[in-house]
Amino acid sequence: MTHQMMMNPQVHLLQHQHGEAKISTPSQSDLDQFMGAYCSVLSKLREAMEEPQLETMAFIDDMHSQLEDMITTPTPPPLPSTSSLS
């Protein structure tokens, strides 16, 4: 088996004619099946890559909201010390 055949099993070498190898092309249904499977795999990959990103963005948004709450919440005035009352 040649390197090209190992890298792309859809390509099949035919018998040599006039010293040159002829390469057959996959049928339309083979191509349709391949493209359907390829699109399915890409969709699953996209979902797998988006999920952690969405979780990260939700975490960052939550942390941002908490920080905003801490900044905008008024702090109570300091209690007078007991030494100033005496």
C-alpha positions in Angstrom: 0.0 0.0 0.0 1.4 3.4 -0.9 1.7 6.4 1.4 -1.0 8.2 -0.6 -3.4 5.2 -0.3 -2.8 5.0 3.5 -3.4 8.7 3.9 -6.6 8.7 1.7 -8.3 5.3 1.6 -10.9 6.6 -0.9 -8.3 6.8 -3.6 -7.7 3.4 -5.3 -5.0 2.8 -7.8 -6.0 0.9 -10.9 -3.8 -1.1 -13.2 -1.1 0.8 -14.9 -1.9 1.8 -18.5 0.8 3.3 -20.7 3.2 3.4 -17.7 0.9 5.8 -15.7 -1.3 4.9 -12.8 -5.0 5.9 -13.1 -6.8 7.1 -10.0 -10.5 6.4 -9.6 -12.7 9.0 -8.0 -15.3 8.3 -5.4 -18.9 8.1 -6.5 -21.4 10.9 -5.7 -23.1 8.8 -3.0 -19.7 8.1 -1.4 -18.9 11.8 -1.4 -22.4 12.6 0.0 -21.9 10.1 2.8 -18.4 11.5 3.5 -19.6 15.1 3.6 -22.6 14.2 5.8 -20.3 12.4 8.3 -17.7 15.3 8.1 -20.4 17.9 8.8 -21.7 15.8 11.7 -18.2 15.6 13.2 -17.6 19.3 12.8 -20.9 20.1 14.5 -20.0 17.9 17.5 -16.5 19.5 17.6 -18.1 22.9 17.6 -20.4 22.0 20.5 -17.5 20.5 22.4 -15.5 23.6 22.0 -18.3 26.1 22.8 -19.5 24.4 26.0 -16.3 25.2 28.1 -16.2 28.7 26.6 -19.8 29.4 27.6 -19.2 28.1 31.1 -16.1 30.3 31.3 -18.0 33.3 30.1 -20.8 32.6 32.7 -18.2 32.4 35.5 -16.6 35.6 34.4 -19.9 37.4 34.2 -20.8 36.2 37.7 -17.5 37.3 39.1 -18.0 40.7 37.4 -21.4 41.1 38.9 -20.1 40.2 42.4 -17.3 42.7 42.0 -19.7 45.4 40.9 -21.9 44.7 43.9 -19.0 45.0 46.2 -17.9 48.3 44.7 -21.4 49.9 44.5 -22.6 48.7 48.0 -22.1 51.6 50.4 -19.9 50.8 53.3 -21.3 51.5 56.7 -19.7 54.5 58.5 -17.0 53.5 61.0 -18.1 53.0 64.6 -16.8 55.5 67.0 -14.0 54.2 69.1 -14.6 53.9 72.9 -11.6 56.0 73.6 -13.2 59.1 72.1 -16.3 58.7 74.3 -14.4 58.9 77.5 
